[in-house]
Amino acid sequence: MPFTVVRFNLVDPHATPVSLAARYRAAVEMAAHADAHGVDTVQTEEHHGVANNWLPSPFAFAGAVFGATMGGVARSASLRGGGRETGGRIAVTVSAIIGPLHDPLRLAEDIAVLDLLSGGRLVTVAGIGYRPEEYEERGVDWGRRGKLQDLLLETLLTAWTGEPFTYQGRTVRVTPRPYTQPHPMLLVGGSSRAAARRAARLGLPFFPSAHLPELEAYYRERCAEYGTEGWTMMPAEETPLLHLSEDPDRTWAEYGEHFLHEARTYASWQSKDIRSAVRSAATTVAELRAEGVYRVVTPQECLVLGLESLVLHPLCGGMPVEEGWRSLRLFCDGVLPRLGA
């Protein structure tokens, strides 16, 4: 069976505080609905100072999702007509945080608390980002991002032991210890050899940002060199962002601009050296549809895609919440029960 993902970045270029609050609540309700129907993970991410309100606080959002998926009877609007037993099993994958922008000690505490709260359902991918303006905004030196990432990762791994240690010349201790031992799930993200070396040196799993078999091979070579063990969580050669519809032509006609907005925003941040599984070169809705990075499919079409991962993006680019719900329900009711067959 394919791995199933529901992605939220809460983008809405025309949001007001009131409408954005409703969007956030809807996303949490959608996550609970996805959990109740067996989706494997919610995926979210981190970006700062973006005019279209791209989510800047993925751990706060993760905490809300965990609170809504603790098991028992979920009584949210997502269930439309009564409670349903939830498994409390859905993970939240933050892919990725911009590591050097975080205080290592505070991040260690935040992840430990979320790991305890969720019973080990948090997956954190630490990247270094690709937008210098985010570093400038936070007063962090872009040129030191590699060294800062090393410091962050090394500090997290030490802090989660719960024992006192020396940090920047002083003795510190981070408590509580996390639920997951020896430490919460932490991966190193990126598309560079430097990221692969960093993961291998620390004995951490590697999360390439695109399908890069040659980089995976390089990572394994470095693991052998350092005497560490690791594994990769790499996107498949095809990892499109999906929207479910009973009438894809209508959906593209009515909502294609939402997909295009997100695609153009994301592409505008990418230098030629950055590789991503969902990078688009499209400049029009027609080009975007033909390209296949964003796909609108019927439930039956979804079932025969033959993909390793099914990534649903129900609120893409400021998509109206009710349209997002239609997509999610079609996925949960028309696709998930039939995947095993």
Backbone torsions as a table, in degrees:
resi	resn	phi	psi	omega
1	MET	NA	143.3	177.7
2	PRO	-69.8	155.1	173.2
3	PHE	-74.7	135.2	-174.5
4	THR	-114.4	135.6	-172.7
5	VAL	-135.4	139.3	167.0
6	VAL	-118.1	121.4	-172.7
7	ARG	-102.0	138.9	175.1
8	PHE	-137.0	125.4	168.4
9	ASN	-122.6	-0.4	171.7
10	LEU	61.6	23.6	176.8
11	VAL	-62.9	136.1	170.8
12	ASP	-158.9	101.1	-174.5
13	PRO	-67.7	-17.1	-176.7
14	HIS	-114.2	20.5	-172.6
15	ALA	-72.7	148.7	163.4
16	THR	-106.3	164.9	175.6
17	PRO	-54.2	-37.5	-179.5
18	VAL	-68.1	-46.8	-178.1
19	SER	-69.5	-33.0	179.3
20	LEU	-71.1	-36.1	175.0
21	ALA	-60.5	-41.1	178.2
22	ALA	-65.9	-37.8	178.4
23	ARG	-64.6	-43.0	178.2
24	TYR	-61.7	-45.3	179.7
25	ARG	-63.0	-40.6	179.4
26	ALA	-63.0	-40.4	180.0
27	ALA	-62.4	-40.3	178.2
28	VAL	-66.2	-41.5	176.9
29	GLU	-63.4	-39.2	177.1
30	MET	-63.7	-38.7	177.8
31	ALA	-62.6	-41.3	177.5
32	ALA	-64.0	-39.6	177.8
33	HIS	-63.9	-43.1	178.5
34	ALA	-62.9	-40.9	178.0
35	ASP	-61.9	-43.4	-178.8
36	ALA	-63.1	-22.7	-177.3
37	HIS	-107.9	9.8	169.7
38	GLY	91.3	14.3	175.4
39	VAL	-64.3	142.8	-174.3
40	ASP	-74.4	-45.4	-175.5
41	THR	-151.6	148.7	163.6
42	VAL	-91.9	134.1	178.8
43	GLN	-115.4	134.7	177.2
44	THR	-143.2	-179.9	-170.1
45	GLU	-158.1	-177.1	-173.1
46	GLU	-132.8	125.2	168.2
47	HIS	-147.7	150.7	-171.9
48	HIS	-122.7	143.8	171.9
49	GLY	67.9	26.6	-177.1
50	VAL	-91.0	132.0	-174.8
51	ALA	-61.4	-26.1	-178.4
52	ASN	-90.9	13.6	172.2
53	ASN	73.2	26.3	175.4
54	TRP	-51.1	136.4	-172.7
55	LEU	-56.3	122.5	177.8
56	PRO	-96.8	-13.0	-171.4
57	SER	-127.5	74.5	-175.2
58	PRO	-66.1	-28.8	-178.9
59	PHE	-74.0	-33.4	174.1
60	ALA	-63.3	-42.8	177.7
61	PHE	-64.6	-41.2	178.5
62	ALA	-59.5	-41.4	178.8
63	GLY	-60.5	-40.1	178.2
64	ALA	-65.3	-40.4	178.2
65	VAL	-63.4	-44.2	179.5
66	PHE	-63.5	-38.5	177.9
67	GLY	-63.1	-31.1	-178.9
68	ALA	-86.4	-6.6	-175.0
69	THR	-130.8	43.9	-177.8
70	MET	-84.4	0.4	-176.7
71	GLY	99.3	174.8	-177.2
72	GLY	83.1	-148.5	-176.1
73	VAL	-100.1	119.8	176.5
74	ALA	-86.0	124.8	-176.9
75	ARG	-119.0	60.4	178.4
76	SER	-110.0	169.1	178.7
77	ALA	-61.4	-18.4	-179.2
78	SER	-60.8	-25.0	-173.2
79	LEU	-93.6	-13.0	168.3
80	ARG	42.9	64.6	173.0
81	GLY	128.5	17.8	176.4
82	GLY	139.3	168.6	-178.8
83	GLY	-79.4	153.1	173.8
84	ARG	-133.4	140.5	178.2
85	GLU	-66.1	123.1	176.8
86	THR	-99.2	154.3	-178.4
87	GLY	-85.3	-19.6	-173.6
88	GLY	58.2	37.9	-172.6
89	ARG	-117.5	-14.7	-173.6
90	ILE	-65.8	136.9	176.4
91	ALA	-87.7	163.0	167.3
92	VAL	-120.2	119.8	178.9
93	THR	-104.6	116.2	176.7
94	VAL	-95.4	103.6	-175.4
95	SER	-135.1	88.7	17.7
96	ALA	-142.9	164.7	165.9
97	ILE	-84.4	156.8	174.7
98	ILE	-94.8	92.6	-168.1
99	GLY	-50.9	-51.4	-175.0
100	PRO	-63.9	-12.6	178.2
101	LEU	-83.9	-4.9	-174.8
102	HIS	-104.4	145.1	169.5
103	ASP	-74.3	121.7	-173.2
104	PRO	-59.1	-40.4	-177.2
105	LEU	-69.6	-43.5	179.8
106	ARG	-65.9	-38.8	179.2
107	LEU	-65.1	-39.6	177.1
108	ALA	-58.3	-42.5	178.9
109	GLU	-65.6	-46.7	-177.0
110	ASP	-60.9	-45.2	-179.3
111	ILE	-67.3	-38.7	178.5
112	ALA	-61.2	-43.8	-179.6
113	VAL	-64.9	-43.7	178.8
114	LEU	-65.8	-35.7	178.1
115	ASP	-64.8	-41.3	177.0
116	LEU	-67.6	-45.7	-178.4
117	LEU	-59.7	-40.1	-173.7
118	SER	-92.9	-7.0	-174.6
119	GLY	68.1	34.8	174.9
120	GLY	90.0	23.7	-175.4
121	ARG	-97.0	6.0	-180.0
122	LEU	-95.0	131.2	174.3
123	VAL	-119.9	121.9	-178.3
124	THR	-114.1	125.7	173.0
125	VAL	-106.4	122.3	-178.7
126	ALA	-103.1	113.9	173.6
127	GLY	-111.5	-177.5	177.7
128	ILE	-111.0	-1.2	177.9
129	GLY	80.7	175.0	-177.5
130	TYR	-147.2	15.5	179.8
131	ARG	-119.0	101.1	179.7
132	PRO	-55.5	-28.9	-178.3
133	GLU	-65.2	-27.9	176.5
134	GLU	-68.1	-37.6	176.3
135	TYR	-67.0	-44.7	-179.2
136	GLU	-61.3	-42.2	-179.1
137	GLU	-60.8	-35.2	-177.6
138	ARG	-94.3	0.9	179.4
139	GLY	70.2	30.1	-180.0
140	VAL	-107.5	134.8	-175.9
141	ASP	-72.6	113.3	179.5
142	TRP	-56.9	-37.1	-178.0
143	GLY	-68.8	-17.3	-179.3
144	ARG	-102.3	12.3	-170.8
145	ARG	-62.3	-35.4	178.4
146	GLY	-64.8	-46.3	179.1
147	LYS	-64.9	-38.2	178.8
148	LEU	-67.0	-36.1	177.5
149	GLN	-66.6	-41.0	176.1
150	ASP	-58.8	-46.6	-179.9
151	LEU	-60.4	-44.0	-179.5
152	LEU	-59.5	-52.7	-174.7
153	LEU	-65.6	-43.5	178.8
154	GLU	-62.6	-39.4	-180.0
155	THR	-67.1	-42.7	178.8
156	LEU	-58.1	-48.9	-176.3
157	LEU	-63.3	-36.4	177.9
158	THR	-74.8	-42.4	-176.4
159	ALA	-61.5	-37.4	-175.3
160	TRP	-71.3	-6.2	172.9
161	THR	-71.8	-19.8	-177.2
162	GLY	79.9	0.9	-177.9
163	GLU	-96.0	152.6	175.2
164	PRO	-61.8	145.5	177.3
165	PHE	-152.8	166.6	-179.0
166	THR	-91.2	125.1	179.7
167	TYR	-131.6	115.6	179.9
168	GLN	49.6	45.8	172.9
169	GLY	84.8	2.9	179.5
170	ARG	-132.8	155.9	-179.7
171	THR	-86.6	127.1	-178.6
172	VAL	-132.6	164.4	174.9
173	ARG	-147.1	134.3	179.6
174	VAL	-109.1	123.2	174.8
175	THR	-132.2	157.9	-1.4
176	PRO	-78.8	165.2	172.6
177	ARG	-70.3	146.4	-179.6
178	PRO	-69.7	166.1	177.3
179	TYR	-70.7	-44.1	-175.7
180	THR	-80.8	130.0	179.8
181	GLN	-118.0	140.8	8.3
182	PRO	-77.6	-13.8	176.4
183	HIS	-165.4	162.5	177.1
184	PRO	-58.0	156.7	-178.1
185	MET	-63.5	118.2	-177.7
186	LEU	-134.6	124.4	178.4
187	LEU	-120.4	153.7	175.1
188	VAL	-99.4	122.4	-178.7
189	GLY	-101.4	158.8	175.7
190	GLY	150.9	175.0	179.2
191	SER	-126.9	19.9	-176.6
192	SER	-117.5	160.5	174.9
193	ARG	-65.2	-33.0	178.8
194	ALA	-60.8	-41.1	178.6
195	ALA	-65.6	-41.4	179.2
196	ALA	-64.2	-41.8	178.1
197	ARG	-63.5	-41.3	-179.0
198	ARG	-61.4	-46.0	179.2
199	ALA	-61.8	-44.1	-178.0
200	ALA	-65.7	-42.8	-178.8
201	ARG	-60.2	-38.7	-177.1
202	LEU	-89.8	-2.8	-178.8
203	GLY	69.0	31.8	-179.8
204	LEU	-105.3	151.0	175.0
205	PRO	-62.3	155.8	-177.0
206	PHE	-114.1	135.2	-178.0
207	PHE	-120.7	85.4	175.7
208	PRO	-62.5	145.0	-176.2
209	SER	-82.2	-1.6	177.3
210	ALA	-152.8	177.2	177.9
211	HIS	-77.3	99.1	-173.0
212	LEU	-131.0	76.0	-177.1
213	PRO	-58.1	-34.4	-179.9
214	GLU	-66.6	-33.3	177.8
215	LEU	-74.3	-35.4	174.4
216	GLU	-61.4	-42.5	178.0
217	ALA	-63.2	-40.2	178.1
218	TYR	-62.6	-41.9	178.0
219	TYR	-60.3	-43.9	-179.3
220	ARG	-65.8	-37.0	176.2
221	GLU	-63.0	-41.1	-179.8
222	ARG	-69.9	-35.5	175.1
223	CYS	-58.1	-44.8	178.5
224	ALA	-62.5	-39.3	-179.8
225	GLU	-65.4	-41.7	-178.1
226	TYR	-84.1	-10.7	-177.0
227	GLY	73.8	30.6	179.7
228	THR	-110.9	167.2	175.6
229	GLU	-117.8	141.0	-179.6
230	GLY	-159.0	178.8	178.6
231	TRP	-151.1	166.2	-178.7
232	THR	-117.2	144.9	169.3
233	MET	-115.1	90.4	-171.2
234	MET	-109.9	135.3	176.0
235	PRO	-58.1	147.6	175.3
236	ALA	-68.9	168.3	-179.8
237	GLU	-57.8	-34.9	173.8
238	GLU	-117.5	118.5	175.6
239	THR	-137.7	68.4	-177.5
240	PRO	-72.0	157.3	172.9
241	LEU	-90.0	124.9	-169.2
242	LEU	-106.1	148.6	168.7
243	HIS	-134.5	132.1	-178.6
244	LEU	-95.2	137.3	-178.9
245	SER	-154.3	146.5	173.3
246	GLU	-79.3	-14.8	-179.8
247	ASP	-141.3	83.0	-176.6
248	PRO	-57.3	-35.6	179.4
249	ASP	-60.6	-45.1	178.7
250	ARG	-62.8	-44.0	-177.9
251	THR	-62.7	-44.4	177.0
252	TRP	-61.3	-40.5	-178.5
253	ALA	-66.8	-39.8	-175.2
254	GLU	-87.2	-31.9	-170.2
255	TYR	-126.7	7.9	-177.9
256	GLY	-58.1	-32.7	-179.5
257	GLU	-64.2	-27.6	177.4
258	HIS	-67.3	-45.0	177.2
259	PHE	-62.6	-43.5	-177.9
260	LEU	-64.4	-38.5	179.2
261	HIS	-58.1	-48.3	-178.8
262	GLU	-67.0	-42.1	-178.7
263	ALA	-60.3	-43.4	-178.3
264	ARG	-70.9	-38.5	177.5
265	THR	-60.0	-50.2	-177.1
266	TYR	-64.0	-42.5	-179.5
267	ALA	-63.2	-32.4	-177.4
268	SER	-67.9	-17.9	-179.8
269	TRP	-89.6	-12.7	-169.7
270	GLN	-91.3	125.7	169.3
271	SER	-81.9	170.9	-178.1
272	LYS	-65.0	-19.7	-177.5
273	ASP	-87.9	-10.9	-178.3
274	ILE	-89.7	130.9	179.3
275	ARG	-116.7	134.9	-176.4
276	SER	-142.1	144.9	179.9
277	ALA	-68.8	-20.3	-175.5
278	VAL	-122.2	28.7	177.7
279	ARG	-79.6	133.0	-177.5
280	SER	-116.9	145.1	174.3
281	ALA	-105.6	5.0	-174.3
282	ALA	-71.3	146.5	175.8
283	THR	-119.0	-7.8	177.5
284	THR	-134.4	163.3	177.6
285	VAL	-61.5	-40.7	-179.7
286	ALA	-62.5	-42.3	178.1
287	GLU	-64.5	-40.4	-179.1
288	LEU	-63.5	-42.6	179.9
289	ARG	-64.4	-41.9	-178.7
290	ALA	-69.4	-30.0	-175.2
291	GLU	-68.1	-42.5	175.5
292	GLY	94.4	0.8	175.2
293	VAL	-67.7	-41.4	172.0
294	TYR	-107.1	130.2	-177.7
295	ARG	-132.0	135.1	171.8
296	VAL	-107.7	120.5	-174.1
297	VAL	-135.0	155.5	172.2
298	THR	-78.3	163.9	176.0
299	PRO	-55.3	-41.9	-179.7
300	GLN	-65.1	-42.0	177.6
301	GLU	-63.2	-36.9	179.3
302	CYS	-62.7	-39.0	-176.5
303	LEU	-66.1	-24.7	-176.4
304	VAL	-108.0	14.1	178.8
305	LEU	-66.6	-30.7	178.9
306	GLY	72.0	28.2	-177.1
307	LEU	-88.6	152.1	175.3
308	GLU	-72.1	-31.9	179.5
309	SER	-132.3	139.0	173.3
310	LEU	-109.5	111.7	-175.6
311	VAL	-110.3	104.8	178.6
312	LEU	-88.3	135.6	-178.1
313	HIS	-126.9	75.4	-166.3
314	PRO	-71.6	-25.6	-177.1
315	LEU	-110.8	30.4	-173.4
316	CYS	-55.9	129.8	168.4
317	GLY	60.8	28.1	-177.1
318	GLY	87.6	20.2	178.4
319	MET	-51.7	134.7	175.5
320	PRO	-52.5	140.0	-173.6
321	VAL	-59.2	-42.2	-178.4
322	GLU	-64.2	-35.5	175.7
323	GLU	-67.0	-37.7	175.6
324	GLY	-60.7	-41.9	177.2
325	TRP	-62.9	-40.7	179.1
326	ARG	-59.6	-43.8	179.5
327	SER	-62.1	-47.5	-177.8
328	LEU	-64.2	-41.7	-179.5
329	ARG	-65.0	-39.8	177.5
330	LEU	-63.0	-37.3	178.8
331	PHE	-67.1	-46.9	-176.4
332	CYS	-71.6	-37.6	-174.8
333	ASP	-93.4	-32.5	-173.8
334	GLY	-103.6	-12.8	-176.5
335	VAL	-117.6	-57.0	-172.3
336	LEU	-56.2	-44.5	-177.7
337	PRO	-65.1	-18.7	-173.9
338	ARG	-104.3	-2.4	-178.3
339	LEU	-63.7	-38.5	-179.1
340	GLY	-64.4	-25.5	-179.4
341	ALA	-79.5	NA	NA
